[in-house]
Amino acid sequence: MEDHVPQNGLEKKLRDRLDNRYAKSKLRKLTLSPASAVDFSSNDFLSLSTSPLLRTAFLEELKRYSSTFAIGSGGSRLLDGNSAYADQLEEEIAAFHNAPTGLLWNSGFDANSGLFACIPQPGDLIIYDELIHASVHDGMKLSRAARCIPFAHNTVSDLRQLVERLVTEDEEIRHGRKNVFIAVESVYSMDGDLAPLKEIKDLKEELLPKGNCHIIVDEAHATGVLGPNGRGLVSQLGLEKDIFARLHTFSKGLACSGAILLCSPLVRSYLINYARPMIFTTFMPFPSLAAIKVSYSLLSSGKTQALVTHLRNLTLRLHSLLQQMLSKFVGYATIDKILSIPESCPQSPIFSLVTEHPRSLAKYSQDGGFVVRAVVPPTVPTRRVRVCLHAGNSMKEVENLVTRVEEWVNARIMRSQVDVNSKSARSQDVPEPAKPRL
């Protein structure tokens, strides 16, 4: 904690809240990683942020417009921030994802919060996966929807029970006069698991056939990584026409910033008129738009496919090595508390190493030159270390990471055995209670 003495009542309350978070080991702070450390943390899945190919294409795009582009956009898009370049870029991205149209945003957070705040109408319902992103929660708080109801993560049976109950209880829903929105992520950022989109789409058609159910998919962690040429999970499954709106962000696999909401022309027009995060903010400048354009050029030309293939091979290798490592400790009763991983290999490059000691594992890994992060409640429901693979990682780096994790597991098991022996010894030292007199 910074050494700052509160100057008034408000600062004292703020200090007390921070002290409370610090006492629970939940205080967030900004950090820097050593330049020499191996990145297993960032969302730069394709390692494009350091790609000479992207850098060269970006600089060439800037040079092409060097005599005409302005450094800043000059205002919100509704006023002076729009450009023919931005309009054309939207059309190109929408066509790439096989969508009718799209709307660019400064960030995925802005897009989600703006969409969920204004699209649901009074009386509508929003059903959302319990692990949906914070930006959706912020949008729902501002929404006019009558209710926002979670369902168990990726559990279609729970979603089914919920929708069946709503259809039975609410005649307006049953007859299609009230809308139901289902909000999911194609790839969940902390576990790396995929949403069962096909099953959710089938459920919608079965239980809400009046056309009043609308699925919204956040493709932030799928963009560039999943689907044909990185188009995302919706395109991989051929569900483009079944999804009400898709969010693709540019800040992860594409190594840029900003986002696009893919939707119908009517929804686009409505967002332009009612989405406050879009209306009341300065739009992205030309250099940001240029970076997005050249990143999509790499996707559409197939130049990232080798990166995606290598990334998938790294994912398979990491899962296999972790399984082999954990098999050495099968006989230890405490191993599941010390470390556990998903039985099946993730379909994304995101791994969740579940442990009761995430900060200890993260620090030990960091001390060994690997950048990983501990993630704890309230950010996630279970403690874990999040590992993200990148196309720029090597097989050797993955192997070295697992070796480091195994060293930590060994140390934790030895420590737990010492604790058990110590407790056993203390219990033997306790005298038997005196027998009561008759």
C-alpha positions in Angstrom: 0.0 0.0 0.0 1.2 3.5 -0.9 2.1 5.6 2.2 -0.6 8.2 1.9 -2.4 9.7 5.0 -6.1 10.3 4.3 -6.9 14.1 4.2 -10.7 13.9 4.7 -13.6 11.6 5.3 -13.9 10.4 1.7 -10.2 9.5 1.5 -10.5 7.6 4.8 -13.3 5.5 3.4 -11.4 4.9 0.3 -8.3 3.9 2.3 -10.4 1.6 4.5 -11.8 -0.2 1.4 -8.3 -0.6 -0.1 -6.9 -1.8 3.3 -9.7 -4.4 3.5 -8.9 -5.6 0.0 -5.2 -5.7 0.8 -5.8 -7.8 4.0 -7.7 -10.3 1.8 -4.8 -10.5 -0.7 -7.2 -9.0 -3.4 -5.6 -5.6 -3.9 -4.9 -4.9 -7.6 -1.9 -2.9 -8.8 0.0 -2.2 -12.0 3.1 -4.2 -12.6 5.9 -4.6 -15.3 7.3 -7.8 -16.5 11.1 -8.2 -17.2 11.8 -7.8 -20.9 13.6 -11.1 -20.9 10.7 -13.1 -19.4 8.7 -15.5 -21.6 5.2 -14.3 -22.2 2.5 -16.9 -21.1 0.1 -14.2 -20.0 -0.9 -11.6 -22.6 -3.8 -12.0 -25.1 -1.4 -11.5 -28.1 -2.3 -15.1 -29.2 -0.8 -14.8 -32.7 2.2 -12.7 -31.5 1.4 -10.1 -34.1 2.3 -7.3 -31.8 5.9 -8.1 -32.4 5.5 -9.4 -36.0 7.8 -7.9 -38.6 5.1 -8.8 -41.2 2.4 -6.7 -39.4 4.8 -3.9 -38.6 5.9 -3.6 -42.2 2.4 -3.7 -43.6 1.3 -1.1 -41.0 4.1 1.4 -41.9 3.4 0.9 -45.6 -0.3 1.8 -44.9 0.6 4.9 -43.0 3.0 5.9 -45.8 0.3 5.4 -48.4 -1.8 8.0 -46.7 1.0 10.1 -45.3 0.0 13.3 -47.0 -3.6 13.2 -46.1 -4.3 11.5 -42.7 -4.7 13.4 -39.5 -3.1 12.2 -36.3 -6.3 12.6 -34.3 -9.9 11.8 -35.4 -11.2 15.2 -34.3 -14.3 14.2 -32.5 -17.0 11.6 -32.0 -18.0 9.7 -35.1 -21.4 11.5 -35.2 -19.7 14.8 -35.4 -16.3 15.2 -37.1 -14.6 11.8 -36.3 -15.9 9.8 -39.1 -14.1 9.1 -42.4 -14.5 7.3 -45.7 -11.7 5.1 -44.6 -13.7 4.0 -41.5 -16.8 3.4 -43.5 -15.0 1.2 -46.0 -13.2 -0.7 -43.2 -16.5 -1.5 -41.5 -17.8 -2.9 -44.8 -14.7 -5.0 -45.4 -14.7 -6.5 -41.9 -18.4 -7.3 -42.1 -17.9 -9.0 -45.4 -15.0 -11.0 -44.1 -17.2 -12.3 -41.2 -20.2 -12.9 -43.6 -22.3 -10.3 -41.7 -24.8 -7.8 -43.2 -23.0 -4.8 -41.6 -21.0 -3.7 -38.6 -20.3 -0.8 -36.3 -16.8 0.1 -35.1 -16.1 0.9 -31.4 -13.2 2.2 -29.5 -13.1 -1.0 -27.4 -15.0 -4.2 -26.8 -16.0 -2.9 -23.3 -17.7 0.1 -24.9 -19.4 -2.1 -27.5 -20.8 -4.6 -24.9 -21.9 -2.0 -22.4 -23.5 0.2 -25.1 -25.3 -2.8 -26.8 -26.8 -4.2 -23.6 -27.7 -0.9 -22.2 -29.9 0.2 -25.2 -31.1 -2.7 -27.3 -33.3 -4.6 -24.8 -36.7 -2.8 -24.6 -38.8 -2.3 -21.4 -40.1 -5.7 -20.2 -37.5 -7.8 -22.1 -35.4 -10.4 -20.4 -31.6 -11.0 -20.6 -30.3 -14.5 -19.9 -26.6 -14.6 -19.5 -23.8 -17.2 -18.8 -22.7 -16.7 -15.2 -19.1 -16.2 -16.4 -20.0 -13.4 -18.9 -17.6 -10.5 -19.1 -17.8 -7.5 -16.8 -18.7 -5.2 -19.7 -21.9 -7.1 -20.2 -22.8 -6.7 -16.6 -22.2 -3.0 -16.8 -24.5 -2.8 -19.8 -27.2 -4.8 -18.1 -27.1 -2.5 -15.1 -28.1 0.4 -17.4 -30.6 -1.7 -19.4 -34.3 -1.3 -19.4 -34.8 -5.1 -19.3 -37.2 -6.3 -16.7 -34.9 -9.0 -15.5 -31.3 -10.2 -16.0 -31.0 -13.9 -15.1 -27.8 -16.0 -15.1 -27.6 -19.7 -16.1 -24.9 -22.2 -15.0 -21.7 -21.8 -17.1 -21.9 -23.6 -20.4 -24.8 -25.8 -19.1 -27.5 -26.1 -21.7 -29.7 -28.2 -19.5 -29.8 -25.4 -16.9 -30.5 -22.9 -19.7 -33.3 -25.1 -20.9 -35.0 -25.3 -17.5 -34.8 -21.6 -17.2 -36.3 -20.9 -20.6 -39.0 -23.5 -20.1 -40.0 -21.9 -16.8 -40.1 -18.4 -18.4 -42.2 -19.6 -21.3 -44.6 -21.3 -18.9 -44.9 -18.3 -16.5 -44.9 -15.4 -19.0 -47.6 -15.3 -21.7 -45.9 -12.3 -23.4 -42.7 -14.4 -23.9 -44.7 -17.5 -25.0 -46.5 -15.5 -27.7 -43.5 -13.6 -28.9 -44.5 -10.2 -27.6 -41.6 -9.9 -25.2 -37.9 -10.5 -26.2 -35.4 -12.8 -24.6 -31.7 -12.1 -25.2 -29.1 -14.9 -24.5 -25.6 -13.6 -23.9 -22.5 -15.8 -24.2 -18.9 -15.7 -25.1 -17.6 -18.0 -27.8 -14.3 -18.5 -25.8 -14.3 -17.7 -22.1 -11.3 -15.6 -21.2 -10.3 -17.3 -17.9 -11.0 -21.0 -18.7 -10.5 -21.1 -22.4 -13.6 -23.3 -22.9 -16.0 -22.8 -25.8 -19.7 -22.0 -25.6 -22.1 -24.7 -26.9 -23.4 -22.4 -29.6 -25.1 -25.0 -31.8 -27.0 -26.4 -28.8 -28.1 -23.0 -27.7 -29.3 -22.1 -31.2 -31.3 -25.4 -31.4 -32.8 -24.7 -27.9 -33.8 -21.2 -29.1 -35.6 -22.6 -32.2 -37.4 -25.3 -30.1 -38.6 -23.3 -27.1 -38.9 -19.8 -28.6 -40.0 -20.3 -32.2 -41.8 -16.9 -32.5 -38.6 -15.1 -33.4 -38.4 -13.2 -30.1 -35.1 -14.9 -28.9 -31.9 -13.2 -29.8 -28.4 -14.7 -29.2 -25.5 -12.3 -28.7 -22.0 -13.7 -28.9 -18.8 -12.1 -27.7 -16.0 -13.4 -30.0 -13.2 -11.4 -28.4 -10.9 -14.4 -27.6 -11.8 -16.3 -30.8 -11.0 -13.6 -33.3 -8.0 -14.6 -35.4 -7.7 -17.9 -33.7 -10.8 -20.0 -34.4 -12.8 -20.5 -37.6 -11.8 -20.2 -41.2 -9.0 -17.7 -41.5 -9.7 -16.6 -37.9 -13.3 -15.6 -38.5 -14.5 -16.9 -35.1 -16.5 -19.7 -33.7 -19.8 -18.5 -35.2 -18.4 -18.8 -38.7 -16.7 -22.1 -37.8 -20.1 -23.5 -37.0 -21.9 -21.8 -39.9 -24.3 -19.9 -37.6 -23.8 -16.4 -39.0 -27.6 -16.1 -39.8 -28.7 -17.4 -36.4 -26.9 -14.8 -34.2 -28.4 -11.4 -33.4 -25.1 -9.7 -32.8 -21.4 -10.7 -32.7 -18.6 -8.8 -31.0 -15.1 -9.1 -32.5 -12.3 -7.2 -30.7 -9.0 -6.2 -32.3 -6.9 -6.0 -29.1 -6.1 -9.7 -28.7 -5.4 -12.0 -31.7 -5.1 -9.0 -34.0 -2.7 -7.0 -31.8 -4.6 -3.7 -32.3 -7.3 -1.8 -30.4 -11.0 -1.3 -30.9 -13.9 -3.6 -31.8 -16.7 -4.2 -34.2 -20.3 -5.3 -33.6 -21.7 -7.3 -36.5 -25.4 -6.9 -36.8 -28.3 -5.9 -39.1 -28.5 -2.5 -40.7 -31.4 -1.7 -38.4 -29.6 -2.6 -35.2 -26.6 -0.6 -36.5 -28.7 2.5 -37.0 -30.3 2.0 -33.5 -26.9 1.8 -31.9 -25.8 5.0 -33.7 -28.8 6.8 -32.2 -28.9 5.3 -28.7 -25.6 3.8 -27.6 -24.0 6.4 -25.4 -20.5 4.9 -25.4 -20.5 5.3 -29.1 -22.2 8.7 -29.3 -20.3 10.6 -26.6 -16.7 9.6 -27.2 -13.9 10.6 -29.5 -13.5 8.0 -32.3 -10.4 6.1 -33.1 -7.7 8.0 -35.1 -6.5 7.0 -38.5 -3.3 5.1 -37.2 -5.6 2.8 -35.2 -7.9 2.2 -38.2 -4.9 1.5 -40.4 -3.5 -1.1 -38.0 -6.9 -2.9 -37.9 -7.1 -2.9 -41.7 -3.6 -4.5 -42.2 -4.3 -7.1 -39.5 -7.4 -8.1 -41.3 -5.5 -8.2 -44.5 -3.2 -10.8 -43.0 -6.2 -12.9 -41.9 -8.0 -12.7 -45.2 -4.8 -13.5 -47.2 -4.2 -16.6 -45.1 -0.8 -15.4 -43.8 -1.7 -16.1 -40.2 -2.7 -19.8 -40.8 0.8 -21.1 -40.1 0.7 -19.2 -36.8 -2.7 -20.7 -35.9 -1.4 -24.2 -36.7 1.7 -23.7 -34.5 -0.5 -22.3 -31.7 -2.7 -25.4 -31.8 0.3 -27.7 -31.7 1.6 -25.8 -28.6 -1.8 -26.2 -27.0 -1.8 -29.9 -27.5 1.7 -30.2 -26.3 1.1 -28.2 -23.1 -1.9 -30.3 -22.2 -0.1 -33.5 -22.8 2.9 -32.5 -20.7 0.7 -31.3 -17.9 -1.2 -34.6 -17.9 2.1 -36.6 -17.9 3.4 -34.4 -15.0 0.3 -34.8 -12.9 0.2 -38.6 -13.4 3.4 -38.8 -11.3 1.5 -37.6 -8.3 -1.7 -39.7 -8.6 -1.1 -41.3 -5.2 -1.1 -38.1 -3.2 -4.4 -37.3 -1.6 -3.8 -33.5 -1.8 -2.8 -33.3 -5.5 -6.2 -32.0 -6.6 -6.0 -29.1 -4.2 -2.4 -28.4 -5.2 -3.0 -28.4 -9.0 -5.6 -29.7 -11.5 -6.3 -29.1 -15.2 -9.2 -29.9 -17.5 -9.3 -33.6 -18.6 -9.7 -32.7 -22.3 -7.4 -30.4 -24.1 -8.7 -26.8 -24.4 -9.9 -25.8 -27.9 -8.3 -22.4 -27.4 -4.8 -21.3 -26.3 -6.1 -20.4 -22.8 -5.3 -22.8 -19.9 -6.6 -22.7 -16.3 -4.3 -24.2 -13.7 -6.6 -24.5 -10.8 -4.9 -24.4 -7.4 -5.6 -23.3 -3.8 -2.2 -21.5 -4.0 -2.4 -19.4 -7.2 -0.1 -16.6 -6.0 2.6 -19.0 -4.9 2.6 -20.8 -8.2 2.5 -17.6 -10.2 5.4 -16.1 -8.2 7.5 -19.3 -8.5 6.9 -19.3 -12.3 7.7 -15.6 -12.6 10.9 -16.1 -10.6 11.8 -18.7 -13.2 11.4 -16.2 -16.0 7.8 -17.1 -17.1 5.0 -14.4 -17.1 1.8 -16.0 -15.8 -0.9 -14.4 -13.6 -2.8 -15.5 -10.6 -6.5 -14.9 -10.9 -8.6 -15.1 -7.8 -12.2 -14.2 -6.7 -14.1 -12.0 -7.2 -12.6 -11.9 -10.7 -13.3 -15.6 -11.1 -15.2 -18.1 -8.9 -12.2 -20.5 -8.4 -8.5 -19.7 -7.7 -6.2 -20.4 -10.6 -3.2 -19.4 -12.6 -4.1 -18.4 -16.1 -1.7 -19.5 -18.9 -2.0 -18.1 -22.4 -0.1 -19.6 -25.3 1.2 -17.5 -28.2 2.3 -18.4 -31.7 5.7 -16.8 -30.8 6.2 -19.4 -28.0 8.5 -22.4 -28.8 8.0 -26.0 -27.8 11.1 -25.7 -25.6 9.5 -22.8 -23.7 6.4 -24.8 -23.1 8.5 -27.7 -21.8 10.5 -25.4 -19.5 7.3 -24.0 -18.1 5.9 -27.4 -17.2 9.3 -28.3 -15.6 9.0 -25.2 -13.4 5.4 -26.0 -12.5 6.5 -29.6 -11.6 9.2 -28.3 -9.3 6.6 -26.2 -7.5 4.1 -29.1 -7.2 6.9 -31.2 -5.6 7.7 -28.5 -3.1 4.0 -28.1 -2.2 3.6 -31.9 -1.7 6.7 -32.0 0.5 5.3 -29.1 2.5 1.9 -30.7 3.0 3.5 -33.9 4.2 5.5 -32.1 6.7 2.4 -30.3 7.9 0.5 -33.6 8.2 3.4 -35.3 10.2 3.6 -32.2 12.4 -0.1 -32.4 13.2 0.1 -36.1 13.9 3.0 -35.6 16.3 1.2 -32.9 18.2 -1.9 -35.1 18.5 0.1 -37.9 20.0 1.5 -35.5 22.6 -1.9 -34.6 23.9 -2.6 -36.5 27.1 -5.8 -38.5 27.4 -8.5 -36.8 29.4 -8.8 -38.0 33.0 -11.5 -40.5 33.6 -14.5 -39.1 35.6 -14.9 -40.4 39.1 -17.8 -42.7 39.7 
